[in-house]
Amino acid sequence: MTERSGSGFWTAQRVLVTGGRGFLGSHVVERLKALRPKVLIVPSRRDCDLTSLPAVESLIKKERPSMVINLAAVCGGIGANQAEPGRFFYENIIMGAQLMDASRRLGVEKLLQVGTVCSYPKHTPVPFEEESLWDGYPEETNAPYGIAKKALLVQAQAYRQQYGFNAIYIIPINLYGPGDHFNLKTSHVIPALIRKCATAAETSARSIECWGTGKATREFLYVEDAARGLLMAAERYNKPAPINLGFGGEISIKELVELIAKLTGFKGEILWDSRKPDGQPRRHLEVSKALKEFGFKAETSLEEGLKKTVAWYRSQVKAGALTE
Ligand SMILES: NC(=O)c1ccc[n+]([C@@H]2O[C@H](COP(=O)([O-])OP(=O)(O)OC[C@H]3O[C@@H](n4cnc5c(N)ncnc54)[C@H](OP(=O)(O)O)[C@@H]3O)[C@@H](O)[C@H]2O)c1
């Protein structure tokens, strides 16, 4: 989708983006601005805590959005999921459920709920097809988060069936890119590895230690591609079935570490702490439905996206902008 192709659609919209100041959200908002929606509302958690129903209702009554894009979530890597499973379950389900219900009752025309690949069963046949979502329990370390998100798919489908509410559900694979969170305790795998390797390269460390065995595989989607895909879905997709949003290829964590080591200039040894969990054994999405239903295809290769992410990370370190 070029910035201009959707402009007729978007200029008529009053768009509310919740979670719009987060990592993915800030890229979605940047892209949306270029599409010139009639109104663009991007509240922070302080402006509207989505776990509070009165706050959600008063936001929607005040702003009267025609389109809601819900990107708000509490999320993070394996460590963050293991540290706060209760919070990850409760806040994700309550934020999404309240926002969707208030949107339906208060006249919103369409809502896009973002899901997560963590909802897929632990041993989903690869590549993951949308039809496999309910064929088993998710990988234990991220199940509370994944199930809370998956419940919102049921809500979207039930609301379409009972109330004719146009709620769609898009499932992005793991994202990475500029603006990601680089806190070692809570970050996802790519920012954690970039930080580790870049720091080790700068201090000429002999080795770095990584979690797990390195054998698990993952797929990664560059965040600007993800933002483009979500807006294409928001504009063009109006059906109950969930749709995967991915890059369409997988890489082992071992190969990923080697690639990031190369891009950051770290030449030392990579040690594996196999007492730490690998997480889900394999992650790789089947991505043909996104192309068929709303024309999305990822454009940024992993190496190209990682180069931009490493450059962004280094610019932040140089500017003293990374506080954690
Ligand atoms: N990152 C990934 O790899 C990935 C992959 C698949 C799906 N997703 C999904 O994509 C979405 C965005 O993820 P992200 O990585 O961009 O996360 P993020 O950077 O942590 O952003 C999450 C956003 O949610 C907001 N939020 C959290 N609790 C809130 C509350 N109680 N009330 C209002 N807002 C609240 C945060 O607001 P404040 O900034 O004001 O705290 C933040 O803007 C999430 O739904 C996530 O599940 C992400």
Ligand as a Chemical Component Dictionary entry (heavy atoms), coordinates in Angstrom:
data_LIG
# 
_chem_comp.id                   LIG 
_chem_comp.type                 NON-POLYMER 
_chem_comp.pdbx_formal_charge   0 
_chem_comp.three_letter_code    LIG 
# 
loop_
_chem_comp_atom.comp_id 
_chem_comp_atom.atom_id 
_chem_comp_atom.alt_atom_id 
_chem_comp_atom.type_symbol 
_chem_comp_atom.charge 
_chem_comp_atom.model_Cartn_x 
_chem_comp_atom.model_Cartn_y 
_chem_comp_atom.model_Cartn_z 
_chem_comp_atom.pdbx_ordinal 
LIG N1  N1  N 0  6.733  -6.787 19.846 1  
LIG C1  C1  C 0  6.440  -7.946 19.270 2  
LIG O1  O1  O 0  7.308  -8.722 18.882 3  
LIG C2  C2  C 0  5.000  -8.331 19.055 4  
LIG C3  C3  C 0  4.723  -9.491 18.304 5  
LIG C4  C4  C 0  3.398  -9.868 18.101 6  
LIG C5  C5  C 0  2.379  -9.100 18.629 7  
LIG N2  N2  N 1  2.672  -7.994 19.359 8  
LIG C6  C6  C 0  1.561  -7.210 19.882 9  
LIG O2  O2  O 0  1.671  -5.904 19.358 10 
LIG C7  C7  C 0  1.194  -4.966 20.311 11 
LIG C8  C8  C 0  2.248  -3.910 20.566 12 
LIG O3  O3  O 0  3.404  -4.528 21.111 13 
LIG P1  P1  P 0  4.714  -3.690 21.433 14 
LIG O4  O4  O 0  5.856  -4.602 21.317 15 
LIG O5  O5  O -1 4.682  -2.423 20.682 16 
LIG O6  O6  O 0  4.504  -3.384 22.985 17 
LIG P2  P2  P 0  4.928  -2.103 23.850 18 
LIG O7  O7  O 0  6.017  -1.333 23.207 19 
LIG O8  O8  O 0  5.149  -2.608 25.243 20 
LIG O9  O9  O 0  3.642  -1.197 23.817 21 
LIG C9  C9  C 0  2.510  -1.551 24.527 22 
LIG C10 C10 C 0  1.639  -0.355 24.669 23 
LIG O10 O10 O 0  0.510  -0.742 25.482 24 
LIG C11 C11 C 0  0.230  0.329  26.345 25 
LIG N3  N3  N 0  -0.427 -0.151 27.568 26 
LIG C12 C12 C 0  -0.028 -1.141 28.387 27 
LIG N4  N4  N 0  -0.860 -1.219 29.432 28 
LIG C13 C13 C 0  -1.793 -0.259 29.268 29 
LIG C14 C14 C 0  -2.914 0.169  30.028 30 
LIG N5  N5  N 0  -3.238 -0.405 31.200 31 
LIG N6  N6  N 0  -3.667 1.181  29.527 32 
LIG C15 C15 C 0  -3.337 1.787  28.367 33 
LIG N7  N7  N 0  -2.299 1.440  27.605 34 
LIG C16 C16 C 0  -1.529 0.420  28.065 35 
LIG C17 C17 C 0  1.574  0.950  26.682 36 
LIG O11 O11 O 0  1.342  2.281  27.052 37 
LIG P3  P3  P 0  2.441  3.178  27.807 38 
LIG O12 O12 O 0  3.554  3.314  26.800 39 
LIG O13 O13 O 0  1.747  4.464  28.071 40 
LIG O14 O14 O 0  2.850  2.397  29.017 41 
LIG C18 C18 C 0  2.308  0.829  25.352 42 
LIG O15 O15 O 0  2.073  1.975  24.565 43 
LIG C19 C19 C 0  0.804  -5.767 21.535 44 
LIG O16 O16 O 0  -0.574 -6.005 21.496 45 
LIG C20 C20 C 0  1.557  -7.059 21.390 46 
LIG O17 O17 O 0  0.866  -8.111 22.004 47 
LIG C21 C21 C 0  3.956  -7.572 19.565 48 
# 
loop_
_chem_comp_bond.comp_id 
_chem_comp_bond.atom_id_1 
_chem_comp_bond.atom_id_2 
_chem_comp_bond.value_order 
_chem_comp_bond.pdbx_ordinal 
LIG N1  C1  SING 1  
LIG C1  O1  DOUB 2  
LIG C1  C2  SING 3  
LIG C2  C3  SING 4  
LIG C2  C21 DOUB 5  
LIG C3  C4  DOUB 6  
LIG C4  C5  SING 7  
LIG C5  N2  DOUB 8  
LIG N2  C6  SING 9  
LIG N2  C21 SING 10 
LIG C6  O2  SING 11 
LIG C6  C20 SING 12 
LIG O2  C7  SING 13 
LIG C7  C8  SING 14 
LIG C7  C19 SING 15 
LIG C8  O3  SING 16 
LIG O3  P1  SING 17 
LIG P1  O4  DOUB 18 
LIG P1  O5  SING 19 
LIG P1  O6  SING 20 
LIG O6  P2  SING 21 
LIG P2  O7  DOUB 22 
LIG P2  O8  SING 23 
LIG P2  O9  SING 24 
LIG O9  C9  SING 25 
LIG C9  C10 SING 26 
LIG C10 O10 SING 27 
LIG C10 C18 SING 28 
LIG O10 C11 SING 29 
LIG C11 N3  SING 30 
LIG C11 C17 SING 31 
LIG N3  C12 SING 32 
LIG N3  C16 SING 33 
LIG C12 N4  DOUB 34 
LIG N4  C13 SING 35 
LIG C13 C14 SING 36 
LIG C13 C16 DOUB 37 
LIG C14 N5  SING 38 
LIG C14 N6  DOUB 39 
LIG N6  C15 SING 40 
LIG C15 N7  DOUB 41 
LIG N7  C16 SING 42 
LIG C17 O11 SING 43 
LIG C17 C18 SING 44 
LIG O11 P3  SING 45 
LIG P3  O12 DOUB 46 
LIG P3  O13 SING 47 
LIG P3  O14 SING 48 
LIG C18 O15 SING 49 
LIG C19 O16 SING 50 
LIG C19 C20 SING 51 
LIG C20 O17 SING 52 
# 
